[in-house]
Amino acid sequence: MGLLQGKRMSTFVKIMLVSLILIAQGQSQSERSLIRDGNRQYRDNKYSDAEVNYRKALEKNREVHEGAFNLGDALYRQGRFGEAAEQYQSAATRSPDRSDKSQAFHNLGNSLLKAQKIPESIAAYKEALKLSPNDADTKYNLEYAKMMLKQQQQQKKDEKNKDQQKEDKKDQGKQDQKSQDQQKKDQQDQQKQDQQKKDEQKQQQAEQKDEQQKRAQQKKQQISKQDAERILEALKNEEKNVQKKLHKKVPARVRVEKDW
């Protein structure tokens, strides 16, 4: 009984295992079919349609690295380099084969390079070369990326120097303007001082002229001492002459008769 029952249980388990295998094979075929359809569309340059089928395959099984890799190709062809990089990274992580993993890293480097993420692309190419050291395309792309990085760094340096030159020129312009403003202010102050001196000189000249006119007027109004003595002497002589004349001719007195 015990052996029979054990055989019956073993048969049941086998049936279940076969069923699971068939179901898994059906799912696997479905995923593969979607990937094959996507590949045909990719070859016909129908990249958006291929993207749809690759995504459907990944929805059925996220571990299918071919789906992620091919989806990355479809996205790359559409110029969606950031999204393509994500799929290549996923494929590189999940792929069990060194060659496939290397190719995924290679394409990851290409996507990152197109996205102008040059240091990251260099790192991806280096990972690809660790898996396939003799891959000539990856070596070439790595050197190209290094050259692009140097150009980018030099460009940034040139832009920085250019910006610094602009800033220096701007500061120099401000300094020159400040100097010009100061010179203009100094000139204005000097002009004010010169004008003030001229005004003071004019005022002094006017005052001197007024003083001279006053003095001249006073001089006209005043009689010199000599002239005064001469006039006084003349007056005295005139008075003497008058007195002499009076002495010479004395008028007769009119006698007035008294009426008493």
Backbone as CSV, one residue per row, in Angstrom:
resi,resn,N_x,N_y,N_z,CA_x,CA_y,CA_z,C_x,C_y,C_z
1,MET,0.824,-1.213,0.000,0.000,0.000,0.000,0.847,1.246,0.000
2,GLY,1.815,1.069,0.849,2.627,2.273,0.934,3.379,2.515,-0.343
3,LEU,3.880,1.463,-1.014,4.627,1.644,-2.251,3.709,2.119,-3.360
4,LEU,2.480,1.540,-3.419,1.526,1.925,-4.448,1.158,3.392,-4.316
5,GLN,0.843,3.694,-3.091,0.508,5.116,-2.875,1.690,6.003,-3.270
6,GLY,2.903,5.494,-2.945,4.078,6.293,-3.306,4.194,6.406,-4.811
7,LYS,3.943,5.415,-5.590,4.000,5.481,-7.038,2.954,6.427,-7.583
8,ARG,1.725,6.341,-7.000,0.663,7.256,-7.451,1.072,8.714,-7.250
9,MET,1.654,9.016,-6.102,2.098,10.397,-5.818,3.193,10.806,-6.787
10,SER,4.089,9.901,-7.115,5.177,10.213,-8.043,4.623,10.507,-9.425
11,THR,3.632,9.774,-9.857,3.011,10.015,-11.171,2.338,11.387,-11.198
12,PHE,1.657,11.693,-10.112,0.971,12.993,-10.027,1.963,14.139,-10.116
13,VAL,3.086,13.990,-9.388,4.117,15.045,-9.405,4.681,15.194,-10.807
14,LYS,4.908,14.092,-11.495,5.434,14.161,-12.856,4.482,14.904,-13.775
15,ILE,3.200,14.598,-13.631,2.209,15.282,-14.470,2.237,16.783,-14.227
16,MET,2.319,17.180,-12.959,2.367,18.598,-12.607,3.622,19.260,-13.186
17,LEU,4.732,18.566,-13.094,5.986,19.128,-13.615,5.920,19.314,-15.126
18,VAL,5.371,18.311,-15.789,5.232,18.411,-17.254,4.339,19.576,-17.629
19,SER,3.257,19.746,-16.884,2.331,20.858,-17.155,3.027,22.197,-16.989
20,LEU,3.791,22.301,-15.894,4.511,23.559,-15.658,5.534,23.826,-16.753
21,ILE,6.203,22.769,-17.177,7.189,22.931,-18.253,6.523,23.386,-19.540
22,LEU,5.368,22.786,-19.845,4.643,23.171,-21.063,4.176,24.620,-20.990
23,ILE,3.686,24.999,-19.785,3.230,26.388,-19.612,4.410,27.343,-19.785
24,ALA,5.559,26.982,-19.165,6.758,27.820,-19.265,7.221,27.914,-20.708
25,GLN,7.150,26.758,-21.434,7.548,26.776,-22.834,6.619,27.659,-23.650
26,GLY,5.324,27.609,-23.324,4.365,28.459,-24.034,4.639,29.926,-23.795
27,GLN,4.951,30.265,-22.532,5.276,31.649,-22.221,6.562,32.066,-22.915
28,SER,7.554,31.129,-22.872,8.829,31.430,-23.503,8.652,31.650,-24.990
29,GLN,7.863,30.818,-25.629,7.603,30.983,-27.054,6.899,32.297,-27.328
30,SER,6.015,32.669,-26.447,5.304,33.935,-26.630,6.280,35.109,-26.553
31,GLU,7.194,35.077,-25.607,8.192,36.129,-25.467,9.102,36.152,-26.687
32,ARG,9.539,34.963,-27.100,10.418,34.865,-28.256,9.725,35.346,-29.518
33,SER,8.436,35.016,-29.607,7.667,35.432,-30.780,7.587,36.957,-30.848
34,LEU,7.342,37.565,-29.706,7.288,39.025,-29.667,8.632,39.640,-30.034
35,ILE,9.703,39.030,-29.557,11.031,39.544,-29.877,11.321,39.377,-31.357
36,ARG,10.917,38.214,-31.945,11.130,37.996,-33.373,10.342,39.017,-34.194
37,ASP,9.100,39.267,-33.776,8.304,40.275,-34.489,8.982,41.645,-34.401
38,GLY,9.475,41.940,-33.210,10.180,43.213,-33.045,11.425,43.299,-33.908
39,ASN,12.140,42.187,-34.043,13.346,42.168,-34.869,13.022,42.424,-36.336
40,ARG,11.916,41.822,-36.823,11.512,42.045,-38.216,11.181,43.526,-38.434
41,GLN,10.443,44.080,-37.494,10.087,45.489,-37.623,11.333,46.389,-37.531
42,TYR,12.270,45.991,-36.690,13.514,46.760,-36.562,14.271,46.765,-37.888
43,ARG,14.352,45.581,-38.541,15.043,45.496,-39.831,14.346,46.314,-40.899
44,ASP,13.021,46.492,-40.754,12.255,47.308,-41.704,12.252,48.792,-41.310
45,ASN,13.104,49.140,-40.341,13.228,50.529,-39.857,11.960,51.049,-39.172
46,LYS,11.121,50.116,-38.725,9.926,50.492,-37.968,10.255,50.419,-36.474
47,TYR,11.059,51.372,-36.036,11.631,51.294,-34.698,10.591,51.483,-33.592
48,SER,9.606,52.317,-33.824,8.583,52.510,-32.786,7.722,51.258,-32.627
49,ASP,7.421,50.568,-33.765,6.647,49.317,-33.679,7.481,48.238,-33.001
50,ALA,8.752,48.183,-33.333,9.638,47.210,-32.703,9.705,47.464,-31.197
51,GLU,9.739,48.730,-30.813,9.773,49.093,-29.383,8.574,48.506,-28.646
52,VAL,7.389,48.585,-29.289,6.165,48.086,-28.653,6.290,46.597,-28.371
53,ASN,6.755,45.810,-29.357,6.869,44.361,-29.170,7.936,43.996,-28.144
54,TYR,9.041,44.722,-28.136,10.081,44.438,-27.146,9.575,44.713,-25.732
55,ARG,8.804,45.773,-25.603,8.251,46.101,-24.276,7.247,45.029,-23.838
56,LYS,6.448,44.535,-24.774,5.490,43.474,-24.442,6.226,42.221,-23.980
57,ALA,7.339,41.918,-24.653,8.124,40.742,-24.262,8.676,40.919,-22.847
58,LEU,9.123,42.108,-22.536,9.670,42.363,-21.204,8.584,42.355,-20.136
59,GLU,7.356,42.727,-20.532,6.253,42.652,-19.577,5.973,41.210,-19.175
60,LYS,6.188,40.303,-20.109,5.978,38.889,-19.803,7.121,38.310,-18.978
61,ASN,8.314,38.817,-19.252,9.469,38.298,-18.504,10.558,39.374,-18.492
62,ARG,10.749,40.021,-17.338,11.729,41.098,-17.205,13.159,40.587,-17.286
63,GLU,13.341,39.290,-17.148,14.696,38.736,-17.113,15.234,38.401,-18.502
64,VAL,14.453,38.592,-19.527,14.910,38.302,-20.888,15.827,39.435,-21.333
65,HIS,17.124,39.176,-21.291,18.071,40.252,-21.567,18.054,40.659,-23.045
66,GLU,17.657,39.718,-23.938,17.564,40.079,-25.351,16.520,41.167,-25.573
67,GLY,15.435,41.075,-24.816,14.381,42.084,-24.940,14.891,43.457,-24.543
68,ALA,15.619,43.530,-23.428,16.164,44.813,-22.971,17.190,45.342,-23.958
69,PHE,18.063,44.454,-24.451,19.108,44.870,-25.390,18.491,45.414,-26.678
70,ASN,17.538,44.640,-27.248,16.916,45.053,-28.506,16.052,46.302,-28.322
71,LEU,15.421,46.413,-27.163,14.654,47.621,-26.883,15.593,48.826,-26.842
72,GLY,16.769,48.619,-26.266,17.765,49.703,-26.274,18.134,50.114,-27.680
73,ASP,18.281,49.127,-28.587,18.593,49.442,-29.981,17.477,50.270,-30.626
74,ALA,16.212,49.856,-30.384,15.072,50.570,-30.980,15.005,52.006,-30.466
75,LEU,15.236,52.183,-29.175,15.224,53.534,-28.601,16.391,54.370,-29.125
76,TYR,17.552,53.737,-29.281,18.736,54.432,-29.797,18.472,54.970,-31.206
77,ARG,17.837,54.125,-32.031,17.531,54.533,-33.402,16.540,55.697,-33.444
78,GLN,15.745,55.837,-32.411,14.783,56.944,-32.348,15.386,58.198,-31.707
79,GLY,16.659,58.111,-31.360,17.329,59.267,-30.764,17.032,59.470,-29.303
80,ARG,16.457,58.467,-28.668,16.127,58.555,-27.231,17.253,57.886,-26.441
81,PHE,18.391,58.585,-26.407,19.628,57.986,-25.913,19.606,57.717,-24.410
82,GLY,18.938,58.581,-23.656,18.856,58.359,-22.217,18.096,57.097,-21.878
83,GLU,16.963,56.888,-22.564,16.164,55.680,-22.332,16.907,54.439,-22.831
84,ALA,17.597,54.601,-23.964,18.362,53.474,-24.500,19.446,53.044,-23.516
85,ALA,20.102,54.033,-22.885,21.159,53.723,-21.913,20.614,52.892,-20.762
86,GLU,19.400,53.203,-20.326,18.799,52.436,-19.219,18.607,50.974,-19.613
87,GLN,18.167,50.732,-20.845,17.932,49.357,-21.296,19.248,48.599,-21.486
88,TYR,20.267,49.268,-22.015,21.567,48.619,-22.168,22.176,48.279,-20.807
89,GLN,21.969,49.167,-19.844,22.466,48.899,-18.496,21.768,47.671,-17.916
90,SER,20.449,47.574,-18.152,19.689,46.421,-17.674,20.166,45.138,-18.355
91,ALA,20.403,45.200,-19.667,20.852,44.016,-20.408,22.236,43.576,-19.946
92,ALA,23.135,44.565,-19.696,24.483,44.228,-19.244,24.459,43.566,-17.878
93,THR,23.523,43.990,-17.044,23.429,43.423,-15.697,22.876,42.008,-15.721
94,ARG,21.900,41.741,-16.623,21.185,40.462,-16.608,21.789,39.400,-17.517
95,SER,22.559,39.825,-18.505,23.066,38.839,-19.466,24.094,37.913,-18.811
96,PRO,23.947,36.599,-18.989,24.920,35.650,-18.416,26.157,35.469,-19.302
97,ASP,26.074,35.893,-20.565,27.149,35.674,-21.521,28.098,36.869,-21.539
98,ARG,29.413,36.610,-21.449,30.404,37.681,-21.404,30.375,38.517,-22.686
99,SER,30.203,37.850,-23.813,30.191,38.577,-25.082,28.975,39.500,-25.167
100,ASP,27.786,38.969,-24.792,26.579,39.799,-24.802,26.698,40.946,-23.799
101,LYS,27.264,40.648,-22.658,27.435,41.673,-21.629,28.381,42.784,-22.128
102,SER,29.456,42.360,-22.802,30.405,43.323,-23.346,29.748,44.220,-24.388
103,GLN,28.915,43.574,-25.270,28.225,44.348,-26.299,27.233,45.331,-25.683
104,ALA,26.584,44.899,-24.603,25.638,45.794,-23.923,26.374,47.013,-23.347
105,PHE,27.532,46.779,-22.738,28.321,47.895,-22.209,28.829,48.813,-23.331
106,HIS,29.192,48.175,-24.469,29.633,48.966,-25.624,28.522,49.912,-26.084
107,ASN,27.314,49.341,-26.249,26.186,50.176,-26.677,25.783,51.187,-25.610
108,LEU,25.957,50.810,-24.362,25.712,51.757,-23.269,26.652,52.953,-23.410
109,GLY,27.915,52.674,-23.709,28.873,53.765,-23.925,28.468,54.652,-25.073
110,ASN,27.976,54.036,-26.172,27.534,54.831,-27.320,26.368,55.748,-26.952
111,SER,25.407,55.198,-26.204,24.231,55.989,-25.812,24.635,57.158,-24.912
112,LEU,25.507,56.885,-23.966,25.955,57.936,-23.055,26.764,58.999,-23.793
113,LEU,27.547,58.569,-24.765,28.320,59.524,-25.558,27.399,60.432,-26.360
114,LYS,26.339,59.835,-26.938,25.360,60.635,-27.683,24.619,61.604,-26.760
115,ALA,24.442,61.201,-25.514,23.748,62.052,-24.542,24.688,63.078,-23.899
116,GLN,25.921,63.166,-24.426,26.933,64.106,-23.933,27.353,63.822,-22.493
117,LYS,27.173,62.568,-22.063,27.662,62.139,-20.757,28.985,61.409,-20.985
118,ILE,30.000,62.197,-21.312,31.257,61.625,-21.794,32.000,60.842,-20.723
119,PRO,32.164,61.352,-19.509,32.870,60.540,-18.495,32.185,59.207,-18.243
120,GLU,30.840,59.199,-18.234,30.110,57.959,-18.017,30.306,56.992,-19.181
121,SER,30.372,57.543,-20.418,30.572,56.671,-21.582,31.951,56.024,-21.536
122,ILE,32.956,56.767,-21.074,34.304,56.207,-20.942,34.302,55.036,-19.966
123,ALA,33.593,55.202,-18.865,33.500,54.124,-17.874,32.828,52.894,-18.471
124,ALA,31.798,53.097,-19.292,31.089,51.963,-19.916,31.996,51.235,-20.903
125,TYR,32.747,51.995,-21.720,33.674,51.364,-22.661,34.743,50.551,-21.921
126,LYS,35.202,51.063,-20.809,36.210,50.335,-20.024,35.641,49.018,-19.491
127,GLU,34.366,49.040,-19.072,33.730,47.803,-18.612,33.619,46.800,-19.757
128,ALA,33.315,47.318,-20.954,33.210,46.428,-22.115,34.556,45.796,-22.430
129,LEU,35.633,46.566,-22.313,36.961,46.044,-22.612,37.449,45.046,-21.562
130,LYS,36.954,45.169,-20.354,37.303,44.170,-19.341,36.790,42.788,-19.751
131,LEU,35.630,42.786,-20.424,35.022,41.520,-20.849,35.543,41.075,-22.209
132,SER,35.860,42.055,-23.071,36.396,41.735,-24.409,37.586,42.655,-24.675
133,PRO,38.751,42.319,-24.139,39.921,43.210,-24.221,40.385,43.510,-25.637
134,ASN,40.075,42.626,-26.598,40.576,42.800,-27.959,39.552,43.417,-28.914
135,ASP,38.465,43.919,-28.385,37.432,44.498,-29.238,37.925,45.829,-29.801
136,ALA,38.198,45.850,-31.114,38.772,47.039,-31.751,37.795,48.218,-31.758
137,ASP,36.500,47.940,-31.982,35.514,49.028,-32.020,35.418,49.731,-30.669
138,THR,35.402,48.925,-29.605,35.310,49.515,-28.274,36.563,50.335,-27.956
139,LYS,37.741,49.828,-28.360,38.980,50.581,-28.143,38.936,51.925,-28.872
140,TYR,38.472,51.872,-30.129,38.390,53.104,-30.920,37.429,54.100,-30.263
141,ASN,36.249,53.591,-29.870,35.260,54.479,-29.253,35.758,55.053,-27.928
142,LEU,36.516,54.238,-27.190,37.065,54.724,-25.925,38.031,55.882,-26.166
143,GLU,38.923,55.724,-27.148,39.867,56.798,-27.451,39.154,58.035,-27.971
144,TYR,38.120,57.793,-28.776,37.325,58.923,-29.282,36.650,59.666,-28.141
145,ALA,36.103,58.916,-27.187,35.445,59.532,-26.034,36.455,60.316,-25.189
146,LYS,37.645,59.778,-25.034,38.682,60.485,-24.280,39.042,61.805,-24.967
147,MET,39.139,61.744,-26.306,39.429,62.960,-27.058,38.308,63.985,-26.901
148,MET,37.062,63.489,-26.954,35.912,64.375,-26.772,35.924,65.007,-25.378
149,LEU,36.334,64.217,-24.388,36.390,64.738,-23.018,37.426,65.851,-22.904
150,LYS,38.593,65.654,-23.539,39.623,66.695,-23.520,39.126,67.963,-24.194
151,GLN,38.443,67.799,-25.330,37.895,68.958,-26.036,36.851,69.672,-25.183
152,GLN,36.008,68.862,-24.513,34.979,69.447,-23.661,35.608,70.215,-22.509
153,GLN,36.628,69.619,-21.901,37.311,70.289,-20.793,38.008,71.556,-21.263
154,GLN,38.634,71.484,-22.455,39.301,72.668,-22.999,38.282,73.746,-23.333
155,GLN,37.137,73.321,-23.877,36.080,74.277,-24.204,35.569,74.974,-22.950
156,LYS,35.370,74.177,-21.892,34.925,74.763,-20.634,35.966,75.728,-20.088
157,LYS,37.239,75.333,-20.231,38.321,76.189,-19.765,38.359,77.485,-20.562
158,ASP,38.196,77.356,-21.901,38.189,78.546,-22.757,37.009,79.445,-22.423
159,GLU,35.851,78.825,-22.207,34.659,79.609,-21.857,34.852,80.317,-20.523
160,LYS,35.490,79.593,-19.581,35.756,80.189,-18.279,36.706,81.369,-18.416
161,ASN,37.769,81.160,-19.242,38.717,82.251,-19.466,38.044,83.417,-20.182
162,LYS,37.167,83.078,-21.126,36.446,84.124,-21.856,35.540,84.905,-20.923
163,ASP,34.850,84.164,-20.059,33.979,84.825,-19.080,34.800,85.692,-18.132
164,GLN,35.985,85.161,-17.753,36.852,85.923,-16.853,37.356,87.183,-17.543
165,GLN,37.685,87.047,-18.843,38.135,88.207,-19.604,37.022,89.246,-19.714
166,LYS,35.800,88.743,-19.941,34.662,89.663,-20.007,34.471,90.373,-18.670
167,GLU,34.620,89.581,-17.589,34.455,90.164,-16.257,35.555,91.172,-15.982
168,ASP,36.793,90.795,-16.379,37.908,91.728,-16.188,37.704,92.991,-17.007
169,LYS,37.244,92.794,-18.257,36.991,93.942,-19.121,35.885,94.814,-18.543
170,LYS,34.879,94.139,-17.991,33.777,94.868,-17.374,34.270,95.658,-16.167
171,ASP,35.110,94.978,-15.350,35.670,95.665,-14.177,36.569,96.817,-14.602
172,GLN,37.374,96.568,-15.679,38.246,97.625,-16.174,37.423,98.789,-16.702
173,GLY,36.319,98.423,-17.390,35.428,99.473,-17.892,34.845,100.299,-16.756
174,LYS,34.447,99.586,-15.688,33.927,100.298,-14.524,35.001,101.187,-13.911
175,GLN,36.242,100.636,-13.855,37.339,101.404,-13.282,37.646,102.621,-14.153
176,ASP,37.653,102.401,-15.478,37.897,103.511,-16.398,36.800,104.562,-16.285
177,GLN,35.561,104.084,-16.196,34.447,105.015,-16.056,34.556,105.792,-14.758
178,LYS,34.947,105.057,-13.704,35.128,105.706,-12.411,36.239,106.745,-12.484
179,SER,37.327,106.372,-13.189,38.438,107.304,-13.353,38.014,108.512,-14.174
180,GLN,37.253,108.243,-15.236,36.759,109.349,-16.069,35.824,110.249,-15.269
181,ASP,34.963,109.621,-14.481,34.050,110.414,-13.646,34.825,111.255,-12.646
182,GLN,35.893,110.645,-12.081,36.707,111.389,-11.123,37.432,112.537,-11.807
183,GLN,37.970,112.259,-13.014,38.632,113.318,-13.766,37.654,114.436,-14.113
184,LYS,36.464,114.032,-14.518,35.444,115.030,-14.843,35.082,115.852,-13.620
185,LYS,34.957,115.165,-12.484,34.650,115.861,-11.239,35.789,116.811,-10.858
186,ASP,37.032,116.305,-11.021,38.184,117.155,-10.714,38.212,118.377,-11.623
187,GLN,37.913,118.157,-12.918,37.874,119.273,-13.863,36.789,120.272,-13.470
188,GLN,35.630,119.710,-13.093,34.541,120.597,-12.683,34.911,121.387,-11.438
189,ASP,35.563,120.681,-10.486,35.995,121.372,-9.266,37.027,122.441,-9.592
190,GLN,37.969,122.106,-10.529,38.989,123.075,-10.912,38.353,124.265,-11.618
191,GLN,37.379,123.960,-12.473,36.674,125.042,-13.165,35.939,125.937,-12.174
192,LYS,35.333,125.300,-11.167,34.646,126.080,-10.140,35.630,126.961,-9.387
193,GLN,36.800,126.361,-9.045,37.820,127.137,-8.337,38.331,128.284,-9.201
194,ASP,38.581,127.979,-10.501,39.041,129.036,-11.409,37.998,130.120,-11.554
195,GLN,36.741,129.711,-11.669,35.667,130.690,-11.799,35.541,131.519,-10.522
196,GLN,35.708,130.829,-9.386,35.644,131.525,-8.103,36.770,132.552,-7.992
197,LYS,37.985,132.139,-8.462,39.108,133.083,-8.451,38.835,134.266,-9.366
198,LYS,38.292,133.955,-10.565,37.964,135.038,-11.491,36.935,135.981,-10.878
199,ASP,35.928,135.378,-10.235,34.902,136.212,-9.604,35.503,137.054,-8.489
200,GLU,36.408,136.420,-7.716,37.063,137.169,-6.640,37.923,138.287,-7.208
201,GLN,38.657,137.996,-8.320,39.477,139.015,-8.956,38.612,140.152,-9.493
202,LYS,37.501,139.757,-10.119,36.580,140.778,-10.629,36.041,141.635,-9.491
203,GLN,35.706,140.952,-8.402,35.180,141.682,-7.251,36.244,142.620,-6.682
204,GLN,37.500,142.102,-6.586,38.587,142.949,-6.099,38.827,144.134,-7.029
205,GLN,38.802,143.847,-8.341,38.982,144.933,-9.308,37.859,145.950,-9.204
206,ALA,36.647,145.423,-9.041,35.508,146.344,-8.903,35.638,147.176,-7.641
207,GLU,36.061,146.492,-6.561,36.242,147.216,-5.306,37.360,148.259,-5.432
208,GLN,38.445,147.870,-6.106,39.544,148.807,-6.312,39.090,149.993,-7.155
209,LYS,38.294,149.671,-8.201,37.792,150.748,-9.050,36.883,151.681,-8.269
210,ASP,36.021,151.071,-7.464,35.141,151.897,-6.627,35.958,152.759,-5.668
211,GLU,36.988,152.143,-5.102,37.841,152.868,-4.167,38.552,154.025,-4.875
212,GLN,39.018,153.732,-6.086,39.688,154.796,-6.851,38.716,155.924,-7.183
213,GLN,37.500,155.529,-7.589,36.508,156.554,-7.902,36.157,157.384,-6.674
214,LYS,36.042,156.687,-5.545,35.754,157.402,-4.301,36.878,158.376,-3.962
215,ARG,38.088,157.858,-4.112,39.233,158.721,-3.814,39.288,159.917,-4.756
216,ALA,39.009,159.622,-6.036,39.017,160.725,-7.007,37.943,161.747,-6.671
217,GLN,36.781,161.202,-6.288,35.694,162.100,-5.923,36.055,162.912,-4.693
218,GLN,36.629,162.209,-3.727,37.049,162.920,-2.509,38.133,163.946,-2.819
219,LYS,38.995,163.561,-3.757,40.072,164.490,-4.124,39.519,165.729,-4.781
220,LYS,38.456,165.492,-5.608,37.826,166.634,-6.242,37.161,167.521,-5.205
221,GLN,36.535,166.849,-4.241,35.811,167.600,-3.233,36.744,168.282,-2.237
222,GLN,37.863,167.738,-2.016,38.817,168.304,-1.064,39.739,169.320,-1.752
223,ILE,40.145,170.319,-0.988,41.075,171.337,-1.489,42.423,171.103,-0.844
224,SER,43.413,171.143,-1.637,44.727,170.910,-1.080,45.086,172.020,-0.098
225,LYS,45.966,171.718,0.761,46.387,172.687,1.793,46.991,173.937,1.176
226,GLN,47.767,173.723,0.146,48.410,174.855,-0.527,47.374,175.754,-1.179
227,ASP,46.404,175.057,-1.863,45.340,175.846,-2.495,44.521,176.581,-1.441
228,ALA,44.286,175.887,-0.346,43.490,176.530,0.712,44.215,177.755,1.266
229,GLU,45.531,177.639,1.461,46.303,178.778,1.967,46.309,179.917,0.958
230,ARG,46.425,179.502,-0.314,46.440,180.521,-1.360,45.097,181.255,-1.429
231,ILE,44.036,180.476,-1.334,42.710,181.100,-1.370,42.485,181.967,-0.143
232,LEU,42.934,181.430,1.002,42.785,182.211,2.231,43.574,183.509,2.166
233,GLU,44.783,183.398,1.595,45.607,184.597,1.441,44.936,185.573,0.492
234,ALA,44.373,185.051,-0.540,43.683,185.932,-1.503,42.489,186.592,-0.847
235,LEU,41.792,185.840,-0.028,40.642,186.438,0.664,41.098,187.544,1.609
236,LYS,42.205,187.260,2.277,42.723,188.290,3.189,43.119,189.551,2.427
237,ASN,43.808,189.392,1.321,44.231,190.531,0.505,43.009,191.282,-0.006
238,GLU,42.022,190.511,-0.377,40.792,191.163,-0.871,40.128,191.958,0.231
239,GLU,40.169,191.391,1.395,39.561,192.098,2.528,40.333,193.387,2.839
240,LYS,41.673,193.313,2.745,42.495,194.506,2.985,42.174,195.584,1.961
241,ASN,42.041,195.141,0.729,41.721,196.112,-0.328,40.374,196.769,-0.070
242,VAL,39.476,195.967,0.385,38.142,196.528,0.676,38.227,197.528,1.817
243,GLN,39.025,197.170,2.816,39.186,198.064,3.964,39.836,199.379,3.541
244,LYS,40.831,199.259,2.670,41.492,200.478,2.180,40.498,201.377,1.452
245,LYS,39.718,200.763,0.662,38.724,201.539,-0.072,37.743,202.220,0.876
246,LEU,37.432,201.503,1.889,36.490,202.089,2.853,37.119,203.270,3.591
247,HIS,38.388,203.148,3.904,39.078,204.229,4.599,39.237,205.468,3.708
248,LYS,39.409,205.251,2.464,39.587,206.384,1.561,38.318,207.222,1.441
249,LYS,37.245,206.574,1.400,35.993,207.292,1.211,35.036,206.961,2.320
250,VAL,34.970,207.996,3.202,34.084,207.799,4.340,32.772,208.500,4.005
251,PRO,31.776,207.852,4.026,30.493,208.494,3.685,30.072,209.515,4.773
252,ALA,29.508,210.588,4.282,29.095,211.647,5.226,27.866,211.216,5.966
253,ARG,27.882,211.634,7.197,26.725,211.304,8.002,25.618,212.323,7.735
254,VAL,24.471,211.862,7.683,23.315,212.729,7.482,22.863,213.220,8.831
255,ARG,22.874,214.497,8.883,22.474,215.097,10.142,20.969,215.150,10.193
256,VAL,20.533,214.701,11.268,19.082,214.668,11.436,18.691,215.758,12.447
257,GLU,17.848,216.667,11.994,17.409,217.742,12.865,16.366,217.190,13.819
258,LYS,16.574,217.724,15.022,15.613,217.354,16.004,14.332,218.147,15.797
259,ASP,13.282,217.582,16.028,12.003,218.254,15.810,11.384,218.745,17.102
260,TRP,12.296,218.887,17.960,11.678,219.483,19.180,12.186,220.840,19.422
